[in-house]
Amino acid sequence: MPITLPPTTRRDWLKQATLAGAGLFSTKLHAATDAESSESWLLFSDTHVSEDLNLEARGACMAKHLEQAVREALTRSNEKPFGLMVNGDCAYKDGQPGDYSALVELLRPIREAGIPIHLTLGNHDHRENFLASCGSLDTSLLEEKKPVAHKHVAVVGSALANWVLNGHPELDPNTSNSASGDVVIGYIYDPSNLGESLNLGDPSLYNSVRVLVRRNSIRNGSILHKFATIFGNSSADLGATATATFKDGVVGYKVTDKTGNADLLPLALQKDYWAGLLDWSLSTGDNYAYDPATGAVTAGHDGIPELNLFPGAGSGQLPPGNFGTVDIGSPNNSAADLSRQIRYGISADDLAYFGGELNLGSDGVLPLNGDTGLTASIKDDLISILGQPRAIPIFSTVSGPGNNSVFNVVGFVGIRIMNVRLTGAMKSKEVVIQPAYVVDDAVITAAGAGSSYFVYEPVHLTR
């Protein structure tokens, strides 16, 4: 149960004391705003203060320990701490009202220094006595929307959060990728299976990174205790681990109000030509360069293979039947629909035709109606997304003539358009693409699916 003790001056303290403690505590959060305030925090834990300030237990007087900690906190640095956290077990044994009155008095110099204090209660505290002893609360504040349902939670804002001695923990880069290292890269087949361990076997499959931050004799030093020394505990070793994973294996798309439109173009490429692009065997060369810093595309070279999608008989053009525009939505999609989808992506209304999701079937195939040609009316639309990463479907086979064609889509690949020329002589027309990484939160992924390339779901914490 977090409660905030806002900063005060000595005059404020005397005034509030005459009002029998009314208003000393608040559920509103405060942070030090003084220009000299640093980004560091103070952390006190298990203060166990008694109403009897001279009480000793197990050879130690907790009130005197706290007085010393307060003095050190205010004199050890020229910078004012951002705030103080008192982490539970404020009272000596069972939360007597006088214990909390004594605690507030001992912490008074912190408040007078303009430093807010945030307190939580532990198993040695008594919530009702705590609130009753420390003054009345503005109960209307308790009715505000809580960050966590059915819990008394406070959110404390800070420019920097480093809760262990305000230090910046060091990590070993682990260049050998040892399984026991601080930073480990590996593969997780099914991120939803929390029992699956990180597999370091095949680097070509790596999709996850695990980070271990530790305070022990190996790294960053053990955490030294202040109050716990009276129990014979001088230090503690701690560690925290987190794993982040990106998902590939894209098998479809679903658009929601959280994802925005899908970055998927209604242009389809035959899968063998995609494979030939990747190994340069069917590439039309490297005639355009993409600048990652500016997003600009210029004539030149960037070492990435390119392919001209335009279907025709000209040199470097795709033989007919290896490209087409597909209807992602109603089979009656118009040129206006193609234009909108190229510029703004695939919408939820488009996917409504498929029941809300565009998905490869259980056999790995998704039939889409389309047209084996390419209309010049979308020239300006394609130019408007020049250099931007987008996904396109790849298909295995196509059947039917012209705008009655059916494309058997088997996956999705990431590309960027490098040049568009759809006017002039037929043999000089081109829509040049190169492979590109696409990250889209509208994708649907499946563990082990391997039919899509360069298209990923955003990185998420999975462990």
N, C-alpha and C positions, 0 to 999 in steps of 0.2 A: 504494500500500500504506500505509494509515494506521496509525500507532502513536501511543499517548498517553504522554506523560511527565507523571505526576501531580504535584501540588504537593508540596513538601517543606519542612522547616525546615533550618537549618544543622546542627543536631544529627543530623537524619535523614540529611543528606548525608554527614557524616563517618562515620556508622555504616555506610551503604551502601557508601561508598568502601572501607572496610576489608574488605568482603565481595566485593571484586573486581568491583564493579559489578552483582552479582546483583540482579535484580528492579528495575532502574532503569526498565525499560520495561514497558508493559502494553497489552493489547488492550482492557482495560476503559476506558470513557470517564469522565472526571471533569469537573466544572464548578465554578467558584468559587462557594461558597455563603455567603461572608462577607456580612454585612448591608450592607456598604458597596460591594459589587460592583455595577457598572453593567451595562447591557445592551449595552455596546460590546465589540468584539473587536479584537485586534491581528492584523495580517497581515504576515508576513515572507515574501519569495519570493526564490528563487535566491540563497541565502546564499553558496554556493561557498567554504566554509571549508576551509582547508588545515591539516594537522598543524603546519606551520610558521606560527606566528601572525604572523610578520613578512614573510611572502611578499607581494610586490607583483606584480600582473599588470595590464598596460595602464595603469600609472600609479596603481593603487589597491590598498590593502591591505584585503581583504574582512573579515578578522578585526576590524580597527579599525572598519570601517563597522558591523559587527554590534554591537560593544561600544557604539558611539554610539547605535545604534537601541535597544538594551536600556535604556540610561540614559534616553533620551527617553521611552520607553514607560512607565517607572516614575515619571517626575517631571512629565510634562506635565499630569496631572489628579489631583485628589484622590480620584477614584473608581477602584476596582480594576477592570480589564477582566475580562470574563467568561471570556476564554481567549485563547490565541495559536495561530494557524495558521501553520505553516511549510510553504510551498507548493512543495515539491520542489527538486531540485538542491541538496541540503544540502551535499554534498562538493565539493571544489575542481574535480576533473577527472574521475576515474574511480572514486571511492569507496574510497579507502584506509582501513583500519581507524583509523589515527590521526586522519584527518579528522573522523570521527564523535565520537571522544573529545574532540577540541578543541571541536566544536560543543556537546556536552553541557555542557562546562565554561563556555563563553561564555553559555549560556542559564540557568545556575544561578541568577542573581539573579531571574529570572522565576519559577522554581519556588519560591524561598525567599519570594517575595512572595505565595505561595498561589495562583498562576495556573497552571492546567493548560496543557500544550503539546501540540498535535496536529500530527504531522509526516506529510507524504507524500513519496514519493521520485520523482525525475525521471530523465532519461536519463543524467545524470552520476553517478548513484548506483549502488551495488552492494548488492543486498539482503542477500546472505549476510554480507558484511563489516559491514553496518549492524547486523544482529541480533547477530553474534558480538562486535562491539566494544562494544555497549551492554548486555551482560548477557543472562542467560537469560530466556526467555519461559515463562510458564505455558502449555504447549502445549494444555492442556485447554480453555483459552479459545478457541483457534482452532477447536475442534470445535463451538462453539455455532452455532445457526442463523444464517446470514448473511442480511442484508437483500437482497443480490443474489447469485444462484446463480453459483458458480464464480469469484467475485471476493472479494478481501479488502476489505471495506467497513466503515466505521464510521459510525454515526449520532450526531451531536452535537446534544444538546438545547440550546435557547436560547430565552429569552423574545422575542428580537428578532433577526432576521437581516438585516443590511444590510452586504454584504461589501465595498463600495467606500468606504473611508475612514469607515465608520460614519455616513455622512451620509444624510439623507432626501432623495432626489432629487426635484426639482421637475418637474412636468408642466405643459405649456401646455394649457388646456382646449380649444383649437382650436374655438371657437364657430362658425367658418365651415365646419368640417368639410373642411378642405383635405386632399388625399390625402397630403401630406407632413407632416402634423401629428403631435403626440405621441399624441393620442387621436382615432381615426377610426372613425366608425360607417358600416356599409354592409351589403351583402347577399352571402351566399355560397349559391349554388344547391345545390351538393353538397359539404358539409363534408369528405367522405371523399376528395375530389379535391384533393390538396395543391397541384396546379398551378394551381388556379383562384384568381384574384385577387379582392380585395374590390371589389364593384361599388357605386358611389356614385350610380347613376342614379335610382332610384325610392325615395324615403324610406319609402313605405308598405310596402316589402318588407324593410326593414332587419332583420337578425337577428344581426348580429355587431359586435363592437367590437375594434379593434386598438390596442394600447398600445405605444408606443415609449419606453423609458427610455434616456437618453443622457448620457454624460459627454464633452462636447466644447466647443468655443468657442461653440456656439449655446446650449447648456443645461447647467448644473451645473458647467461648467469641465472641462478635460482632467485626466486622472489624472497626478499628478506622480510620477516614479520616484525611488527612493532609490539602489538598487544599480546599476540599468541605466545610470546616467549615465556610468559608466566605459566604456560602449560607445557613448557619444554620443547615447543616448536619454534625453531629459529628461522626456518626457511621452508619453501615448498617449490616443487617442480610442476610446471604446468605446460600444456600443449593444446593447440587447437588445429583441426584439420578441415579443409573444405575442398571440394572437387567441382570443377566446372566442365561442362561438356557441350560441344556443338553436335547437332544431329544432321546427318545427311540422309540418304535413303528416302528421298522425296518420292511419294507416290500420289500426291494430289494437292488440292488447295481448298481452303475453307476461309471465307471472309466474314469477320465479325466487326462489331463496333470498336473492338480493341486492336485489331490488326490493320485496319485500313484496307484499301484495295490491294489485290495481289499484283506483284510486278511480273506479270506473265503476258507475253505478246501472242496474238492470234496468228503466228507464223510457225509453220512446221517444217522440219528438215528430216530427210531420210537418214536413218541411224548409221548406215555404212559411210555416208559422207561426213557425218560428225566424227567417226573414228578416223577417217582419212585426214580430216582437218587436224586432229590431235597429233598424229604421227607424221604430218607434213606431206603424206603421199598424195593427197588430193587438194592440198592448199594452193591457193592462187598467189602465194608469196607473202611478203611482209613489206607493204607499201605505205602503211599509215602507222603513226605513233600516238599512243595515248599517254598523257602526262598526269600521273596520279595526284600531283600537287595542285594542279589547276582544273583538272577534268577536261582539258582541251584535247582535241584530236587534230593532228596536222599531218601533212605528207612527210614521210620519213620511215624510220625503222625502230621497232621496240623489241624485236626478238620473239614476237608472238605470232603464230601462223594465222593467216586470214583465209576466208572463203567468200566467194561471191554467190549469194543466194538466188540471184535472178535466173529464172528458168529460160533457157534459150539455146540457140545453136552457135552463139558467138564464142570466141576463145575465152576460156575462163568462166563461162556461164554453166549453170547446172543443166545436165540433160533433163528434158521434161520427165515428170513423174517423181522427181526427187525433192520437190518443194511444193508448198501450198499455203493458202490462208485457211484457217479452220474456224468453224462456228463455235465459239465458247459461249453458249447461250442458245437461243432459238435458232433452228436451221434457216430461218428467214432473216438472219443478220444482214444488215445493209452495209454499204460503204461508210455510212455515218457511224454505225456501231464499231466497225474496224477502227475508224479514226479515233473515236472516244477511248476505246480499249488501249490503243497504242499510246495515247497521250496520258491517260489517267489510270490505266490498269483495269483489271477484271473486278467487277463489283459483286456485291451480294445478290443483286437483282439478276446479274448474268448467271450466277451459279444456281439460282433458284430453279432454273430449268432442269438441273441435274439433282434436284432434291436438296440443294444447299451446299453440296460438296462435289468437287470434280475429283474423281478417284480412278486409279487403275483398277481393273477388275481382279478377281481372284486368280485369273490366268495371266495377270500382268499386262492386260491390254485394255485400252479405252478407245472405242470407235468414236470418231468425231466427223461430222459432215464438213465439207469444205470445198475449195476450188483450187485446181492445180495451177492457176495463173496468178499474176500479181498486177493489180491495177495501179496506174500512175496517180490516181486520186489521193493516195495516202503518202505521197512523196513528202509533203511538208510535215506530216505527222511523224514520219520516221526521222526527218532532219531535226525535229524538235527534241528528240531524245538521244541525239548523237553523243556517244561516249558514256552514256548511263548504263549501268548493269541491268539486264533484264533476263528472264528465263523464256525459253521457247520449248514446245513439245518436240520430241523426236518420234518418228514412226517407222514401223518395220515394212509395211506394205500399204498400198493405196489401190482402191478399186473404183470403177465408175469414171465417166468422162466429165471434164469441165467442172461446172458448179454442182454436179451431182456426185462428186467424189466422196469416198469414205476413207479416212486415214485411220489406221490402226496404231494409235499412240502407245508407246512402250516406256516412256520416261520423259524427263525434263532436264534441260541443260542450260548453263549460264553463259550468256554472251553479251557483247556490247556492239552496237552498230558503229562502224568506222567511216563509212562514206555511203552516200545515196546519190544515184544519178538515174532518173527514170524518164528523162526526156532525151530527144535526139535520136540518133540511129539506133535501131534495135540491138545491134551487136555490141554497142558500147554501154548498154544499160547495166547497172550494178547496184546491189545492196550488199556491202562488204561487212562481214562480222569477224570478230575474234573471240576466243574463249575468255570468260570473265567470271569472277566469283560474285555470286548473288546471295545475299542474306535477306530472308523474307519471313516474317512471323506469321504469314498466312499459309505457309506450306503445311502439309500433312506428311509425317514421316512414319516409317515402319522399320523395326529392328531387322537388320540383315538385308534389306532391299538394296539392290545394286544397279538399278537401271537408270539412275539419274547422276549427273555430273556437274560439279561446280555450283550447286544450289544447296543452301543450308538453312536450317532453322537457327535463330540467334542463340548465342551462348547462354546457358542457364546453369545455376548451381544445382547439382544433382546429388551431392553428398554433403 
